């Protein structure tokens, strides 16, 4: 008796996992909904003279559709929709009309994202299913988890950047104000208001009456472009030069200003930032 009960239980469990019937709408049982699972076979009730539609994931595109009774079923895809309809066919010189249960078969659909498996069941008196709309909660949850992880990664990176920026700001305290300028004729509007170095970088301050020039290293009678970046400090635009050098040239068209470091090498910083101040681009 126990063996028989166990066998019946196993048959029930196996069948319950083998085929699923879409959940009907509370307003109209012909409109249904189904959570997608690659392990499920979804049962579709169809009726002669009626069409059913499968509403798949938005953006999903059909690759192939195969049924075990190709003569008896009309399958049409439009984007992420699949339209299913039982049909008659000509056989032996006679028109064979859809008949239950001979028309029952299976349907397999492959798309750009998934594989769907169906049982197509022809009904006579029972209401057919007009529409099956699939949902994908597992994939939505995974997508949300990825988006959350990306956002957390972005916040972590931002926090690290702010931490590094704070450390750099501490390093950027002036160590040498002994810089003076030689301003060529008509070049006053590219001359900085102030200049200093912190032993690693050179800082030139410009107010809103000034134009920001290009920056060059003057060494051994040659000019080489220096790497720079801008930052704001109070009412000034600070041109940060990634180097401390005895001679720096500022240029904007015909305008030229020379920056001479009178205390070069006398008060170097005890440590360096992660940005190399030795990187220059040589002007050919």
LOKETOR-89104 format. One record per atom (N, C-alpha, C): residue in one letter; x, y, z; atom name; residue number from 0. Coordinates in steps of 0.02 Angstrom, whole numbers. Layout:
> rest/xx/yy/zz/atom/nr
> A/X/Y/Z/CA/NUM
...
***
This chain:
> rest/xx/yy/zz/atom/nr
> X/41/-60/0/N/0
> X/0/0/0/CA/0
> X/43/63/0/C/0
> X/97/62/41/N/1
> X/141/120/43/CA/1
> X/175/131/-24/C/1
> X/195/76/-58/N/2
> X/228/81/-123/CA/2
> X/181/111/-174/C/2
> X/116/91/-172/N/3
> X/67/118/-220/CA/3
> X/57/193/-207/C/3
> X/50/211/-144/N/4
> X/41/282/-127/CA/4
> X/100/324/-149/C/4
> X/161/298/-139/N/5
> X/221/333/-160/CA/5
> X/223/341/-235/C/5
> X/203/289/-272/N/6
> X/203/292/-345/CA/6
> X/154/344/-370/C/6
> X/94/345/-340/N/7
> X/44/395/-359/CA/7
> X/70/466/-344/C/7
> X/102/475/-287/N/8
> X/129/540/-268/CA/8
> X/182/563/-318/C/8
> X/227/517/-337/N/9
> X/280/533/-384/CA/9
> X/251/550/-453/C/9
> X/198/513/-473/N/10
> X/167/528/-538/CA/10
> X/136/597/-537/C/10
> X/105/615/-480/N/11
> X/74/681/-474/CA/11
> X/126/736/-477/C/11
> X/182/728/-440/N/12
> X/235/778/-439/CA/12
> X/266/785/-508/C/12
> X/279/729/-541/N/13
> X/310/730/-607/CA/13
> X/265/767/-656/C/13
> X/199/752/-654/N/14
> X/154/785/-701/CA/14
> X/147/859/-686/C/14
> X/149/878/-621/N/15
> X/142/948/-603/CA/15
> X/200/990/-628/C/15
> X/258/960/-634/N/16
> X/316/996/-659/CA/16
> X/321/991/-735/C/16
> X/284/944/-766/N/17
> X/292/931/-837/CA/17
> X/257/985/-879/C/17
> X/196/1004/-858/N/18
> X/157/1051/-898/CA/18
> X/127/1103/-851/C/18
> X/130/1167/-873/N/19
> X/99/1221/-834/CA/19
> X/47/1255/-877/C/19
> X/-7/1277/-844/N/20
> X/-61/1314/-878/CA/20
> X/-55/1386/-858/C/20
> X/-53/1432/-905/N/21
> X/-45/1503/-888/CA/21
> X/-101/1527/-841/C/21
> X/-83/1575/-798/N/22
> X/-130/1602/-749/CA/22
> X/-178/1651/-783/C/22
> X/-242/1641/-772/N/23
> X/-293/1682/-804/CA/23
> X/-298/1751/-771/C/23
> X/-318/1800/-811/N/24
> X/-332/1866/-784/CA/24
> X/-395/1864/-742/C/24
> X/-399/1906/-692/N/25
> X/-458/1909/-649/CA/25
> X/-518/1939/-686/C/25
> X/-504/1975/-741/N/26
> X/-557/2007/-779/CA/26
> X/-582/1964/-837/C/26
> X/-537/1927/-867/N/27
> X/-556/1885/-924/CA/27
> X/-509/1825/-926/C/27
> X/-537/1765/-921/N/28
> X/-497/1704/-917/CA/28
> X/-460/1689/-981/C/28
> X/-480/1721/-1036/N/29
> X/-446/1708/-1100/CA/29
> X/-380/1746/-1105/C/29
> X/-371/1795/-1061/N/30
> X/-308/1833/-1057/CA/30
> X/-267/1803/-1000/C/30
> X/-206/1779/-1015/N/31
> X/-168/1742/-964/CA/31
> X/-97/1769/-957/C/31
> X/-65/1746/-903/N/32
> X/3/1768/-887/CA/32
> X/44/1708/-866/C/32
> X/109/1709/-885/N/33
> X/152/1652/-869/CA/33
> X/222/1676/-851/C/33
> X/247/1654/-794/N/34
> X/317/1667/-775/CA/34
> X/361/1619/-814/C/34
> X/411/1647/-849/N/35
> X/453/1605/-891/CA/35
> X/500/1560/-849/C/35
> X/505/1498/-870/N/36
> X/554/1452/-843/CA/36
> X/576/1406/-900/C/36
> X/640/1397/-907/N/37
> X/666/1353/-961/CA/37
> X/647/1281/-949/C/37
> X/625/1263/-888/N/38
> X/609/1194/-871/CA/38
> X/535/1178/-881/C/38
> X/495/1229/-898/N/39
> X/422/1219/-903/CA/39
> X/400/1206/-975/C/39
> X/349/1164/-981/N/40
> X/311/1158/-1043/CA/40
> X/244/1193/-1031/C/40
> X/229/1242/-1072/N/41
> X/169/1283/-1062/CA/41
> X/114/1258/-1108/C/41
> X/55/1247/-1079/N/42
> X/-1/1221/-1117/CA/42
> X/-42/1279/-1146/C/42
> X/-55/1275/-1212/N/43
> X/-94/1325/-1246/CA/43
> X/-158/1293/-1272/C/43
> X/-216/1318/-1251/N/44
> X/-280/1294/-1275/CA/44
> X/-300/1336/-1336/C/44
> X/-307/1304/-1392/N/45
> X/-325/1338/-1454/CA/45
> X/-391/1310/-1481/C/45
> X/-423/1348/-1525/N/46
> X/-488/1328/-1552/CA/46
> X/-492/1345/-1625/C/46
> X/-523/1302/-1664/N/47
> X/-531/1314/-1736/CA/47
> X/-570/1379/-1747/C/47
> X/-543/1422/-1790/N/48
> X/-575/1486/-1804/CA/48
> X/-552/1542/-1759/C/48
> X/-507/1528/-1711/N/49
> X/-481/1578/-1665/CA/49
> X/-405/1581/-1670/C/49
> X/-377/1638/-1651/N/50
> X/-305/1646/-1651/CA/50
> X/-282/1661/-1580/C/50
> X/-225/1634/-1562/N/51
> X/-194/1647/-1497/CA/51
> X/-128/1683/-1510/C/51
> X/-107/1724/-1461/N/52
> X/-44/1760/-1469/CA/52
> X/-1/1751/-1407/C/52
> X/64/1742/-1418/N/53
> X/113/1739/-1364/CA/53
> X/149/1806/-1362/C/53
> X/149/1838/-1305/N/54
> X/182/1903/-1296/CA/54
> X/247/1890/-1258/C/54
> X/303/1889/-1295/N/55
> X/368/1874/-1265/CA/55
> X/402/1938/-1242/C/55
> X/463/1931/-1218/N/56
> X/501/1987/-1191/CA/56
> X/509/2042/-1243/C/56
> X/498/2104/-1222/N/57
> X/506/2161/-1268/CA/57
> X/578/2164/-1294/C/57
> X/585/2169/-1359/N/58
> X/652/2169/-1389/CA/58
> X/676/2101/-1409/C/58
> X/641/2048/-1387/N/59
> X/659/1979/-1405/CA/59
> X/637/1966/-1477/C/59
> X/678/1932/-1514/N/60
> X/662/1918/-1584/CA/60
> X/664/1843/-1597/C/60
> X/617/1820/-1638/N/61
> X/610/1749/-1652/CA/61
> X/664/1726/-1701/C/61
> X/696/1670/-1686/N/62
> X/744/1640/-1732/CA/62
> X/712/1582/-1771/C/62
> X/682/1534/-1735/N/63
> X/649/1476/-1767/CA/63
> X/587/1456/-1728/C/63
> X/539/1426/-1765/N/64
> X/478/1398/-1735/CA/64
> X/466/1331/-1769/C/64
> X/458/1278/-1728/N/65
> X/446/1211/-1754/CA/65
> X/389/1179/-1716/C/65
> X/344/1145/-1752/N/66
> X/290/1108/-1721/CA/66
> X/289/1038/-1749/C/66
> X/262/991/-1709/N/67
> X/259/921/-1731/CA/67
> X/206/908/-1783/C/67
> X/163/956/-1797/N/68
> X/109/947/-1846/CA/68
> X/106/1011/-1887/C/68
> X/153/1019/-1931/N/69
> X/161/1082/-1967/CA/69
> X/103/1098/-2014/C/69
> X/70/1044/-2041/N/70
> X/14/1055/-2086/CA/70
> X/-48/1081/-2050/C/70
> X/-52/1066/-1985/N/71
> X/-113/1082/-1949/CA/71
> X/-112/1147/-1909/C/71
> X/-55/1181/-1910/N/72
> X/-49/1242/-1870/CA/72
> X/-16/1297/-1910/C/72
> X/-45/1356/-1905/N/73
> X/-17/1416/-1937/CA/73
> X/20/1456/-1884/C/73
> X/84/1468/-1895/N/74
> X/126/1505/-1848/CA/74
> X/155/1567/-1882/C/74
> X/144/1625/-1852/N/75
> X/168/1688/-1880/CA/75
> X/200/1729/-1825/C/75
> X/260/1755/-1838/N/76
> X/292/1798/-1787/CA/76
> X/297/1869/-1812/C/76
> X/287/1915/-1767/N/77
> X/294/1987/-1779/CA/77
> X/333/2017/-1721/C/77
> X/397/2026/-1730/N/78
> X/439/2053/-1676/CA/78
> X/441/2004/-1619/C/78
> X/417/2025/-1560/N/79
> X/417/1981/-1501/CA/79
> X/349/1947/-1491/C/79
> X/305/1949/-1541/N/80
> X/240/1916/-1538/CA/80
> X/239/1855/-1584/C/80
> X/205/1802/-1561/N/81
> X/195/1742/-1602/CA/81
> X/120/1728/-1604/C/81
> X/92/1724/-1665/N/82
> X/21/1711/-1675/CA/82
> X/12/1637/-1695/C/82
> X/-35/1604/-1660/N/83
> X/-45/1532/-1669/CA/83
> X/-118/1520/-1687/C/83
> X/-128/1479/-1740/N/84
> X/-197/1465/-1761/CA/84
> X/-201/1395/-1792/C/84
> X/-249/1353/-1770/N/85
> X/-258/1288/-1803/CA/85
> X/-286/1299/-1873/C/85
> X/-266/1257/-1920/N/86
> X/-287/1267/-1989/CA/86
> X/-304/1200/-2022/C/86
> X/-346/1204/-2073/N/87
> X/-361/1145/-2114/CA/87
> X/-308/1137/-2167/C/87
> X/-305/1077/-2196/N/88
> X/-257/1066/-2250/CA/88
> X/-287/1016/-2300/C/88
> X/-258/1015/-2359/N/89
> X/-280/970/-2412/CA/89
> X/-242/905/-2408/C/89
> X/-278/850/-2399/N/90
> X/-246/785/-2395/CA/90
> X/-286/732/-2432/C/90
> X/-255/698/-2480/N/91
> X/-289/647/-2520/CA/91
> X/-345/675/-2561/C/91
> X/-338/737/-2581/N/92
> X/-390/769/-2622/CA/92
> X/-447/796/-2580/C/92
> X/-444/791/-2514/N/93
> X/-497/814/-2470/CA/93
> X/-471/867/-2422/C/93
> X/-514/911/-2402/N/94
> X/-495/961/-2352/CA/94
> X/-505/931/-2284/C/94
> X/-451/928/-2246/N/95
> X/-453/900/-2178/CA/95
> X/-456/958/-2129/C/95
> X/-511/961/-2092/N/96
> X/-521/1017/-2045/CA/96
> X/-494/998/-1976/C/96
> X/-476/1048/-1935/N/97
> X/-450/1034/-1868/CA/97
> X/-499/993/-1826/C/97
> X/-473/941/-1795/N/98
> X/-515/895/-1757/CA/98
> X/-479/874/-1694/C/98
> X/-516/878/-1639/N/99
> X/-489/856/-1574/CA/99
> X/-494/780/-1569/C/99
> X/-443/743/-1544/N/100
> X/-378/769/-1518/CA/100
> X/-322/761/-1569/C/100
> X/-339/746/-1633/N/101
> X/-286/733/-1682/CA/101
> X/-239/792/-1693/C/101
> X/-264/853/-1678/N/102
> X/-223/913/-1691/CA/102
> X/-173/928/-1634/C/102
> X/-180/894/-1579/N/103
> X/-135/907/-1522/CA/103
> X/-62/892/-1541/C/103
> X/-17/937/-1524/N/104
> X/54/929/-1540/CA/104
> X/95/973/-1494/C/104
> X/159/978/-1509/N/105
> X/201/1023/-1469/CA/105
> X/229/1077/-1514/C/105
> X/256/1129/-1483/N/106
> X/285/1186/-1517/CA/106
> X/348/1208/-1480/C/106
> X/401/1218/-1518/N/107
> X/464/1243/-1489/CA/107
> X/483/1307/-1525/C/107
> X/497/1359/-1486/N/108
> X/516/1424/-1513/CA/108
> X/584/1442/-1485/C/108
> X/630/1459/-1529/N/109
> X/696/1485/-1508/CA/109
> X/700/1558/-1527/C/109
> X/726/1598/-1481/N/110
> X/731/1670/-1492/CA/110
> X/803/1692/-1481/C/110
> X/813/1757/-1486/N/111
> X/880/1786/-1474/CA/111
> X/900/1782/-1401/C/111
> X/852/1763/-1356/N/112
> X/868/1761/-1285/CA/112
> X/853/1694/-1252/C/112
> X/801/1656/-1277/N/113
> X/778/1599/-1240/CA/113
> X/751/1544/-1286/C/113
> X/733/1487/-1254/N/114
> X/698/1433/-1288/CA/114
> X/633/1421/-1250/C/114
> X/577/1419/-1288/N/115
> X/511/1408/-1259/CA/115
> X/484/1341/-1284/C/115
> X/450/1304/-1240/N/116
> X/421/1240/-1258/CA/116
> X/347/1240/-1239/C/116
> X/304/1220/-1287/N/117
> X/231/1222/-1277/CA/117
> X/199/1156/-1296/C/117
> X/142/1143/-1265/N/118
> X/94/1094/-1289/CA/118
> X/37/1131/-1321/C/118
> X/22/1116/-1384/N/119
> X/-36/1147/-1418/CA/119
> X/-94/1098/-1414/C/119
> X/-147/1120/-1382/N/120
> X/-205/1077/-1371/CA/120
> X/-266/1107/-1404/C/120
> X/-296/1070/-1451/N/121
> X/-356/1093/-1485/CA/121
> X/-416/1076/-1441/C/121
> X/-458/1126/-1427/N/122
> X/-518/1116/-1386/CA/122
> X/-579/1127/-1428/C/122
> X/-637/1097/-1406/N/123
> X/-699/1105/-1443/CA/123
> X/-748/1150/-1403/C/123
> X/-764/1132/-1342/N/124
> X/-812/1169/-1302/CA/124
> X/-777/1216/-1253/C/124
> X/-717/1199/-1235/N/125
> X/-680/1240/-1186/CA/125
> X/-658/1306/-1217/C/125
> X/-653/1358/-1174/N/126
> X/-630/1423/-1198/CA/126
> X/-557/1419/-1218/C/126
> X/-539/1446/-1276/N/127
> X/-468/1448/-1294/CA/127
> X/-432/1505/-1258/C/127
> X/-367/1502/-1258/N/128
> X/-326/1556/-1231/CA/128
> X/-313/1606/-1287/C/128
> X/-331/1668/-1276/N/129
> X/-320/1719/-1327/CA/129
> X/-248/1747/-1324/C/129
> X/-223/1755/-1263/N/130
> X/-158/1788/-1257/CA/130
> X/-121/1762/-1196/C/130
> X/-55/1749/-1206/N/131
> X/-11/1731/-1151/CA/131
> X/45/1783/-1147/C/131
> X/48/1819/-1092/N/132
> X/101/1869/-1082/CA/132
> X/152/1840/-1033/C/132
> X/215/1836/-1056/N/133
> X/268/1808/-1014/CA/133
> X/300/1862/-972/C/133
> X/320/1844/-911/N/134
> X/358/1888/-867/CA/134
> X/423/1853/-847/C/134
> X/472/1892/-826/N/135
> X/539/1865/-813/CA/135
> X/567/1894/-748/C/135
> X/536/1878/-691/N/136
> X/558/1908/-627/CA/136
> X/629/1891/-608/C/136
> X/653/1830/-623/N/137
> X/721/1811/-605/CA/137
> X/772/1855/-642/C/137
> X/758/1868/-706/N/138
> X/805/1909/-746/CA/138
> X/801/1982/-726/C/138
> X/741/2005/-708/N/139
> X/734/2074/-684/CA/139
> X/772/2082/-619/C/139
> X/766/2032/-574/N/140
> X/803/2035/-511/CA/140
> X/878/2035/-523/C/140
> X/902/1993/-570/N/141
> X/973/1991/-586/CA/141
> X/996/2057/-615/C/141
> X/955/2086/-659/N/142
> X/972/2150/-689/CA/142
> X/976/2204/-636/C/142
> X/928/2203/-589/N/143
> X/929/2252/-535/CA/143
> X/990/2243/-490/C/143
> X/1008/2180/-478/N/144
> X/1068/2166/-437/CA/144
> X/1130/2193/-471/C/144
> X/1135/2183/-537/N/145
> X/1193/2208/-574/CA/145
> X/1195/2284/-572/C/145
> X/1135/2315/-581/N/146
> X/1132/2388/-580/CA/146
> X/1152/2414/-511/C/146
> X/1128/2379/-458/N/147
> X/1146/2399/-390/CA/147
> X/1221/2392/-377/C/147
> X/1249/2335/-402/N/148
> X/1321/2324/-393/CA/148
> X/1361/2377/-430/C/148
> X/1337/2396/-491/N/149
> X/1372/2447/-530/CA/149
> X/1368/2515/-494/C/149
> X/1309/2530/-464/N/150
> X/1301/2593/-428/CA/150
> X/1346/2594/-366/C/150
> X/1348/2538/-331/N/151
> X/1391/2534/-272/CA/151
> X/1465/2541/-291/C/151
> X/1483/2509/-348/N/152
> X/1552/2516/-372/CA/152
> X/1568/2588/-390/C/152
> X/1519/2622/-421/N/153
> X/1528/2692/-439/CA/153
> X/1537/2735/-377/C/153
> X/1496/2722/-325/N/154
> X/1501/2760/-264/CA/154
> X/1568/2747/-229/C/154
> X/1590/2683/-231/N/155
> X/1654/2666/-200/CA/155
> X/1711/2701/-235/C/155
> X/1708/2701/-303/N/156
> X/1761/2734/-342/CA/156
> X/1761/2809/-327/C/156
> X/1700/2839/-323/N/157
> X/1695/2910/-308/CA/157
> X/1724/2926/-239/C/157
> X/1709/2882/-191/N/158
> X/1735/2892/-123/CA/158
> X/1811/2887/-123/C/158
> X/1838/2839/-161/N/159
> X/1911/2832/-165/CA/159
> X/1942/2893/-197/C/159
> X/1910/2919/-250/N/160
> X/1936/2978/-284/CA/160
> X/1935/3039/-238/C/160
> X/1880/3045/-199/N/161
> X/1876/3101/-152/CA/161
> X/1928/3094/-98/C/161
> X/1941/3032/-76/N/162
> X/1992/3020/-25/CA/162
> X/2061/3040/-52/C/162
> X/2076/3018/-114/N/163
> X/2140/3034/-145/CA/163
> X/2146/3109/-156/C/163
> X/2090/3140/-178/N/164
> X/2091/3212/-190/CA/164
> X/2106/3250/-124/C/164
> X/2076/3224/-69/N/165
> X/2089/3255/-4/CA/165
> X/2162/3250/16/C/165
> X/2191/3190/2/N/166
> X/2262/3181/17/CA/166
> X/2305/3227/-25/C/166
> X/2286/3234/-89/N/167
> X/2325/3278/-133/CA/167
> X/2320/3350/-111/C/167
> X/2259/3370/-89/N/168
> X/2251/3439/-66/CA/168
> X/2297/3454/-7/C/168
> X/2307/3404/35/N/169
> X/2353/3413/91/CA/169
> X/2425/3422/67/C/169
> X/2441/3386/12/N/170
> X/2509/3392/-16/CA/170
> X/2518/3458/-52/C/170
> X/2462/3489/-73/N/171
> X/2466/3547/-116/CA/171
> X/2477/3612/-76/C/171
> X/2498/3608/-15/N/172
> X/2514/3669/23/CA/172
> X/2578/3699/-5/C/172
> X/2580/3765/-14/N/173
> X/2638/3797/-45/CA/173
> X/2702/3785/-4/C/173
> X/2756/3769/-39/N/174
> X/2822/3760/-8/CA/174
> X/2871/3812/-34/C/174
> X/2854/3842/-91/N/175
> X/2901/3890/-122/CA/175
> X/2863/3943/-160/C/175
> X/2868/4006/-136/N/176
> X/2838/4062/-171/CA/176
> X/2889/4102/-211/C/176
> X/2950/4078/-213/N/177
> X/3004/4116/-245/CA/177
> X/3004/4104/-321/C/177
> X/2947/4119/-352/N/178
> X/2941/4116/-425/CA/178
> X/2926/4186/-451/C/178
> X/2960/4205/-503/N/179
> X/2947/4271/-531/CA/179
> X/2942/4266/-607/C/179
> X/2913/4318/-636/N/180
> X/2895/4315/-707/CA/180
> X/2933/4366/-749/C/180
> X/2942/4347/-811/N/181
> X/2966/4393/-862/CA/181
> X/2912/4397/-915/C/181
> X/2877/4455/-919/N/182
> X/2819/4461/-962/CA/182
> X/2839/4500/-1025/C/182
> X/2832/4469/-1082/N/183
> X/2846/4504/-1145/CA/183
> X/2793/4557/-1159/C/183
> X/2806/4598/-1207/N/184
> X/2761/4653/-1226/CA/184
> X/2693/4626/-1247/C/184
> X/2640/4658/-1224/N/185
> X/2571/4639/-1241/CA/185
> X/2552/4568/-1218/C/185
> X/2587/4543/-1167/N/186
> X/2574/4475/-1143/CA/186
> X/2546/4474/-1072/C/186
> X/2524/4533/-1047/N/187
> X/2503/4537/-978/CA/187
> X/2441/4493/-963/C/187
> X/2398/4484/-1014/N/188
> X/2336/4448/-999/CA/188
> X/2345/4372/-994/C/188
> X/2406/4346/-1005/N/189
> X/2419/4275/-992/CA/189
> X/2467/4266/-933/C/189
> X/2484/4322/-900/N/190
> X/2528/4318/-841/CA/190
> X/2487/4300/-780/C/190
> X/2506/4250/-742/N/191
> X/2468/4231/-682/CA/191
> X/2469/4284/-628/C/191
> X/2417/4283/-586/N/192
> X/2414/4330/-529/CA/192
> X/2462/4308/-474/C/192
> X/2470/4242/-466/N/193
> X/2518/4216/-418/CA/193
> X/2546/4150/-443/C/193
> X/2602/4129/-414/N/194
> X/2633/4066/-433/CA/194
> X/2671/4037/-374/C/194
> X/2666/3972/-365/N/195
> X/2704/3938/-312/CA/195
> X/2711/3865/-331/C/195
> X/2753/3827/-294/N/196
> X/2757/3755/-303/CA/196
> X/2753/3722/-235/C/196
> X/2735/3657/-236/N/197
> X/2731/3620/-173/CA/197
> X/2785/3566/-169/C/197
> X/2836/3574/-212/N/198
> X/2890/3525/-216/CA/198
> X/2876/3469/-265/C/198
> X/2814/3466/-289/N/199
> X/2795/3414/-338/CA/199
> X/2765/3447/-401/C/199
> X/2715/3489/-390/N/200
> X/2682/3524/-445/CA/200
> X/2694/3599/-439/C/200
> X/2684/3634/-495/N/201
> X/2687/3707/-496/CA/201
> X/2616/3733/-507/C/201
> X/2597/3786/-470/N/202
> X/2529/3811/-471/CA/202
> X/2529/3884/-494/C/202
> X/2490/3899/-546/N/203
> X/2483/3966/-572/CA/203
> X/2410/3988/-564/C/203
> X/2398/4045/-531/N/204
> X/2330/4069/-520/CA/204
> X/2310/4123/-569/C/204
> X/2251/4117/-599/N/205
> X/2225/4165/-647/CA/205
> X/2156/4188/-625/C/205
> X/2144/4254/-629/N/206
> X/2076/4278/-616/CA/206
> X/2038/4282/-682/C/206
> X/1976/4308/-679/N/207
> X/1934/4306/-739/CA/207
> X/1953/4358/-792/C/207
> X/2004/4398/-778/N/208
> X/2028/4445/-829/CA/208
> X/2083/4414/-871/C/208
> X/2105/4354/-853/N/209
> X/2161/4323/-886/CA/209
> X/2139/4268/-934/C/209
> X/2182/4252/-982/N/210
> X/2173/4194/-1026/CA/210
> X/2221/4140/-1005/C/210
> X/2198/4078/-1011/N/211
> X/2240/4021/-990/CA/211
> X/2286/4002/-1048/C/211
> X/2352/4004/-1038/N/212
> X/2399/3990/-1093/CA/212
> X/2417/3916/-1096/C/212
> X/2454/3899/-1148/N/213
> X/2486/3833/-1152/CA/213
> X/2552/3837/-1112/C/213
> X/2574/3779/-1088/N/214
> X/2631/3777/-1042/CA/214
> X/2687/3733/-1071/C/214
> X/2749/3758/-1069/N/215
> X/2806/3722/-1097/CA/215
> X/2864/3723/-1047/C/215
> X/2902/3669/-1047/N/216
> X/2964/3666/-1009/CA/216
> X/3021/3693/-1052/C/216
> X/3060/3739/-1024/N/217
> X/3119/3764/-1059/CA/217
> X/3180/3730/-1030/C/217
> X/3214/3689/-1072/N/218
> X/3270/3650/-1048/CA/218
> X/3318/3637/-1105/C/218
> X/3382/3652/-1094/N/219
> X/3434/3641/-1145/CA/219
> X/3417/3675/-1211/C/219
> X/3388/3735/-1207/N/220
> X/3372/3772/-1267/CA/220
> X/3313/3745/-1307/C/220
> X/3274/3700/-1278/N/221
> X/3216/3671/-1312/CA/221
> X/3153/3677/-1270/C/221
> X/3096/3679/-1304/N/222
> X/3032/3682/-1270/CA/222
> X/2996/3615/-1277/C/222
> X/2967/3591/-1223/N/223
> X/2927/3530/-1223/CA/223
> X/2861/3543/-1187/C/223
> X/2806/3518/-1215/N/224
> X/2740/3529/-1184/CA/224
> X/2736/3492/-1117/C/224
> X/2710/3526/-1068/N/225
> X/2702/3497/-1002/CA/225
> X/2629/3476/-991/C/225
> X/2618/3422/-954/N/226
> X/2551/3401/-935/CA/226
> X/2523/3447/-881/C/226
> X/2460/3463/-887/N/227
> X/2428/3508/-839/CA/227
> X/2355/3487/-827/C/227
> X/2325/3514/-776/N/228
> X/2253/3510/-767/CA/228
> X/2230/3573/-731/C/228
> X/2164/3586/-734/N/229
> X/2137/3646/-703/CA/229
> X/2097/3628/-640/C/229
> X/2097/3675/-592/N/230
> X/2053/3668/-534/CA/230
> X/2034/3738/-511/C/230
> X/1978/3742/-476/N/231
> X/1954/3807/-451/CA/231
> X/1972/3815/-378/C/231
> X/1990/3876/-360/N/232
> X/2004/3892/-291/CA/232
> X/1981/3964/-278/C/232
> X/1926/3970/-240/N/233
> X/1896/4035/-229/CA/233
> X/1879/4068/-296/C/233
> X/1903/4129/-307/N/234
> X/1887/4164/-370/CA/234
> X/1939/4151/-424/C/234
> X/1985/4106/-412/N/235
> X/2039/4094/-459/CA/235
> X/2032/4027/-496/C/235
> X/2056/4025/-557/N/236
> X/2068/3964/-594/CA/236
> X/2141/3946/-585/C/236
> X/2154/3886/-557/N/237
> X/2223/3866/-543/CA/237
> X/2246/3818/-598/C/237
> X/2299/3838/-633/N/238
> X/2330/3795/-683/CA/238
> X/2384/3754/-646/C/238
> X/2372/3689/-641/N/239
> X/2417/3645/-605/CA/239
> X/2464/3612/-655/C/239
> X/2528/3626/-650/N/240
> X/2579/3599/-695/CA/240
> X/2611/3539/-662/C/240
> X/2613/3483/-696/N/241
> X/2636/3420/-667/CA/241
> X/2712/3416/-664/C/241
> X/2742/3470/-641/N/242
> X/2815/3470/-636/CA/242
> X/2838/3533/-599/C/242
> X/2894/3527/-564/N/243
> X/2929/3585/-537/CA/243
> X/2993/3592/-578/C/243
> X/3003/3650/-608/N/244
> X/3060/3660/-654/CA/244
> X/3089/3729/-644/C/244
> X/3154/3738/-662/N/245
> X/3184/3805/-654/CA/245
> X/3155/3856/-702/C/245
> X/3135/3834/-763/N/246
> X/3109/3881/-813/CA/246
> X/3048/3851/-847/C/246
> X/2994/3889/-848/N/247
> X/2933/3869/-882/CA/247
> X/2910/3926/-927/C/247
> X/2888/3909/-987/N/248
> X/2865/3958/-1036/CA/248
> X/2790/3953/-1044/C/248
> X/2756/4011/-1041/N/249
> X/2684/4014/-1056/CA/249
> X/2675/4047/-1123/C/249
> X/2632/4017/-1166/N/250
> X/2622/4044/-1233/CA/250
> X/2547/4045/-1250/C/250
> X/2527/4097/-1287/N/251
> X/2461/4101/-1317/CA/251
> X/2468/4144/-1379/C/251
> X/2475/4112/-1436/N/252
> X/2489/4149/-1498/CA/252
> X/2557/4182/-1494/C/252
> X/2559/4249/-1504/N/253
> X/2623/4285/-1500/CA/253
> X/2640/4307/-1429/C/253
> X/2596/4294/-1382/N/254
> X/2608/4315/-1313/CA/254
> X/2651/4263/-1278/C/254
> X/2700/4288/-1238/N/255
> X/2747/4244/-1204/CA/255
> X/2761/4271/-1134/C/255
> X/2760/4225/-1085/N/256
> X/2779/4242/-1017/CA/256
> X/2827/4187/-992/C/256
> X/2882/4208/-962/N/257
> X/2929/4161/-933/CA/257
> X/2920/4157/-858/C/257
> X/2919/4096/-830/N/258
> X/2913/4086/-758/CA/258
> X/2980/4058/-734/C/258
> X/3014/4093/-691/N/259
> X/3079/4073/-665/CA/259
> X/3072/4053/-592/C/259
> X/3096/3994/-575/N/260
> X/3092/3968/-507/CA/260
> X/3158/3983/-471/C/260
> X/3157/4034/-427/N/261
> X/3219/4056/-394/CA/261
> X/3242/4009/-340/C/261
> X/3200/3962/-317/N/262
> X/3220/3915/-263/CA/262
> X/3212/3843/-286/C/262
> X/3222/3832/-350/N/263
> X/3213/3764/-377/CA/263
> X/3260/3715/-342/C/263
> X/3232/3660/-317/N/264
> X/3272/3607/-286/CA/264
> X/3292/3619/-215/C/264
> X/3276/3678/-186/N/265
> X/3298/3693/-118/CA/265
> X/3250/3666/-65/C/265
> X/3187/3654/-85/N/266
> X/3138/3632/-35/CA/266
> X/3092/3579/-66/C/266
> X/3118/3521/-86/N/267
> X/3076/3471/-119/CA/267
> X/3029/3437/-70/C/267
> X/2973/3411/-95/N/268
> X/2925/3375/-53/CA/268
> X/2954/3308/-33/C/268
> X/2938/3283/27/N/269
> X/2966/3219/50/CA/269
> X/2935/3158/15/C/269
> X/2876/3166/-17/N/270
> X/2845/3110/-51/CA/270
> X/2813/3135/-115/C/270
> X/2794/3086/-159/N/271
> X/2767/3103/-224/CA/271
> X/2696/3077/-229/C/271
> X/2657/3107/-273/N/272
> X/2589/3082/-286/CA/272
> X/2594/3025/-336/C/272
> X/2536/2995/-350/N/273
> X/2535/2940/-399/CA/273
> X/2539/2965/-470/C/273
> X/2537/3032/-479/N/274
> X/2543/3060/-546/CA/274
> X/2616/3079/-557/C/274
> X/2645/3052/-610/N/275
> X/2715/3067/-623/CA/275
> X/2723/3137/-650/C/275
> X/2768/3175/-621/N/276
> X/2781/3242/-646/CA/276
> X/2834/3243/-699/C/276
> X/2859/3185/-717/N/277
> X/2912/3182/-767/CA/277
> X/2885/3171/-838/C/277
> X/2819/3160/-844/N/278
> X/2790/3146/-910/CA/278
> X/2783/3211/-948/C/278
> X/2815/3216/-1004/N/279
> X/2811/3276/-1046/CA/279
> X/2802/3254/-1118/C/279
> X/2775/3299/-1158/N/280
> X/2769/3286/-1230/CA/280
> X/2815/3333/-1267/C/280
> X/2862/3306/-1302/N/281
> X/2913/3348/-1334/CA/281
> X/2884/3379/-1397/C/281
> X/2896/3443/-1407/N/282
> X/2875/3479/-1468/CA/282
> X/2928/3470/-1521/C/282
> X/2909/3439/-1575/N/283
> X/2958/3427/-1630/CA/283
> X/2967/3490/-1671/C/283
***
